[in-house]
Amino acid sequence: MNKKIAMLAALLAVGMTFAACGGKNAETTETTASETTIAESSDTESIETEEDILPEESESLEVSAEESAEEVIDDGEDAEPAVPEETVSDNPLYPAVEKALSESEWPSLMEVTDEVILKEFFLLDPANENYKEMIVMQCPISAVMSEIIIINADDVSAAEADLEARKTKAIEQDAWYPKDQELAAASIVGTNGNYAYYIIGENASSAEQSINDYISSLS
């Protein structure tokens, strides 16, 4: 009898042990299944995220990047300082200047038309009744002084005197650097018929010859 009771107790203990192990295995199985589900979910999300970027969108992003690069290049080009192009003027005296510029080496010149600048810097009044025509050309951003002024006047001697005053101011006030001082000192004031001219630049003599040739061709 005691042996039977002992055997039953042993069987109950073994059953409880298997039940406990079975519970642990179930928990482990559930945990593993849960982890597998999370991992698969993450992989699915990763795949979906990559698939969300369609080929068309990828190409669009590449084009945008290229356009941005081109804009940066364009901005860089726009940021560079521009050298003013030689003025193409409808001033009737411009052909004389154009001839001088084409026959010798000069920097780009621009026509000065501002009344205040003409009066205060060049000492020339555009409203002067003696001036029938006048053109003032200057290089605004050159390190070397460069000017060509031509006046068609009723009284050419008076116009010549006005240009002598311009030359004096160039020598005494406007020429700061040694090279400019040399050019100002060697600048030319001259006349041809009813035309007076003032020339300052590295090729002033060549320009004078060209201007005189043009004026002589008018008569």
C-alpha positions in Angstrom: 0.0 0.0 0.0 2.8 2.4 0.9 4.6 1.5 -2.3 1.5 2.4 -4.3 1.2 5.7 -2.6 4.8 6.4 -3.2 4.5 5.5 -6.9 1.5 7.8 -7.3 3.3 10.7 -5.6 6.3 10.1 -8.0 4.0 10.1 -11.0 2.3 13.3 -9.9 5.7 15.0 -9.4 6.8 13.9 -12.9 3.5 15.2 -14.4 3.9 18.6 -12.6 7.5 18.8 -14.0 6.4 18.1 -17.5 3.6 20.6 -17.1 6.1 23.3 -15.9 8.5 22.6 -18.8 5.6 22.6 -21.2 4.6 26.1 -19.9 8.1 27.3 -20.3 8.4 25.9 -23.8 5.1 27.6 -24.7 6.3 30.9 -23.4 9.6 30.5 -25.3 7.7 29.5 -28.4 5.4 32.6 -28.1 8.4 34.8 -27.5 10.3 33.4 -30.5 7.2 33.8 -32.6 6.7 37.4 -31.4 10.4 38.3 -32.2 10.1 36.6 -35.6 6.9 38.7 -36.3 8.7 42.0 -35.3 11.7 41.1 -37.4 9.5 40.3 -40.4 7.6 43.5 -39.8 10.8 45.5 -39.8 12.0 43.9 -42.9 8.7 44.6 -44.6 8.8 48.2 -43.6 12.4 48.5 -44.9 11.4 47.0 -48.2 8.3 49.2 -48.4 10.5 52.3 -47.6 12.9 51.4 -50.4 10.0 50.7 -52.8 8.4 54.0 -51.8 11.2 55.8 -53.8 10.0 55.1 -57.3 12.4 55.2 -60.3 10.6 58.4 -61.5 11.2 60.1 -58.2 14.8 58.9 -58.1 15.4 60.5 -61.6 13.7 63.6 -60.4 16.0 63.9 -57.4 19.0 63.4 -59.7 17.8 66.1 -62.1 17.2 68.5 -59.1 20.7 67.9 -57.9 22.1 68.7 -61.4 20.0 71.8 -61.6 21.2 72.9 -58.2 24.8 72.4 -59.3 24.1 74.4 -62.5 22.6 77.2 -60.4 25.6 77.3 -58.2 27.9 77.6 -61.2 25.6 80.3 -62.7 25.7 82.2 -59.4 29.5 81.9 -59.3 29.6 83.3 -62.9 27.2 86.1 -62.0 29.3 87.0 -59.0 32.4 87.7 -61.1 32.9 91.4 -61.8 31.9 92.3 -65.4 34.2 94.4 -67.5 32.1 97.1 -69.3 31.9 96.6 -73.0 33.0 99.4 -75.3 30.1 101.8 -75.8 28.4 101.7 -79.2 27.0 105.3 -79.3 24.7 107.1 -81.7 26.8 110.3 -81.0 27.8 111.7 -84.3 31.4 112.0 -83.1 31.6 108.3 -82.1 32.9 107.1 -85.5 36.1 109.2 -84.9 36.5 107.5 -81.5 35.7 104.1 -83.0 38.4 104.5 -85.6 41.0 105.4 -82.9 40.1 102.4 -80.8 40.2 100.0 -83.7 43.6 101.1 -84.9 45.5 101.0 -81.6 45.2 99.1 -78.3 42.8 100.6 -75.7 40.8 99.4 -72.8 37.0 99.4 -73.0 35.7 102.9 -73.0 32.3 104.1 -72.1 30.6 107.4 -73.0 30.1 109.8 -70.2 26.8 111.7 -70.5 26.0 112.7 -66.9 25.8 116.5 -66.7 27.2 116.7 -63.2 30.2 114.5 -63.9 30.9 116.4 -67.1 30.9 119.7 -65.3 32.7 118.7 -62.1 35.2 116.1 -63.2 35.9 117.0 -66.8 35.2 120.8 -66.4 33.0 120.7 -69.5 29.5 122.1 -69.7 27.3 120.1 -72.1 25.0 123.1 -72.4 27.9 125.4 -73.6 26.5 127.2 -76.7 29.9 127.0 -78.3 29.7 123.2 -78.5 27.8 122.0 -81.5 28.8 118.4 -80.7 30.8 116.8 -77.9 31.8 113.2 -77.0 33.5 112.2 -73.8 34.8 108.6 -73.5 36.5 107.2 -70.5 37.5 103.8 -69.0 35.7 103.7 -65.7 37.5 100.8 -64.0 41.0 100.8 -65.6 44.1 101.0 -63.4 45.5 103.3 -66.2 43.9 106.6 -67.1 42.3 106.5 -70.5 40.2 109.3 -72.1 39.2 110.6 -75.5 37.3 113.9 -75.8 36.3 115.5 -79.0 34.4 118.8 -79.4 33.0 120.3 -82.6 32.8 124.0 -81.8 32.0 127.3 -83.4 35.0 128.8 -81.6 37.6 126.0 -81.7 40.1 128.1 -79.7 37.7 128.4 -76.8 37.1 124.7 -76.9 40.8 124.1 -77.0 41.2 126.3 -73.9 38.5 124.2 -72.1 40.4 121.0 -72.9 43.7 122.5 -71.6 41.9 123.1 -68.3 40.8 119.5 -68.3 44.5 118.4 -68.9 45.7 120.6 -66.1 43.2 119.1 -63.7 44.2 115.6 -64.8 47.8 116.4 -64.0 47.2 118.2 -60.7 44.3 116.3 -59.2 43.2 113.1 -61.0 46.5 111.3 -61.6 47.4 109.5 -58.3 49.7 106.7 -59.5 53.2 107.2 -61.1 52.0 105.7 -64.4 48.9 108.0 -64.4 51.1 111.0 -63.7 53.2 110.1 -66.7 50.2 109.7 -68.9 48.6 112.9 -67.8 51.8 114.8 -68.4 52.0 113.4 -71.9 48.3 113.8 -72.7 47.4 115.6 -75.9 45.3 118.7 -76.6 45.0 119.5 -80.3 42.7 120.9 -83.0 41.8 120.1 -86.6 39.4 122.5 -88.3 36.5 123.2 -86.0 37.3 120.2 -83.9 39.3 120.2 -80.6 40.3 117.0 -78.9 41.9 115.7 -75.7 43.5 112.3 -75.5 45.1 110.5 -72.5 46.3 106.9 -72.7 49.1 104.7 -73.5 48.5 105.0 -77.2 47.5 108.7 -77.3 49.7 109.5 -80.3 48.2 106.7 -82.4 44.7 107.8 -81.4 45.4 111.4 -82.4 46.5 110.3 -85.9 43.4 108.2 -86.3 41.1 111.0 -85.2 42.8 113.5 -87.5 42.5 111.1 -90.4 38.7 110.8 -89.7 38.2 114.6 -89.3 40.1 115.2 -92.5 37.9 112.7 -94.3 34.8 114.7 -93.5 35.9 117.7 -95.5 
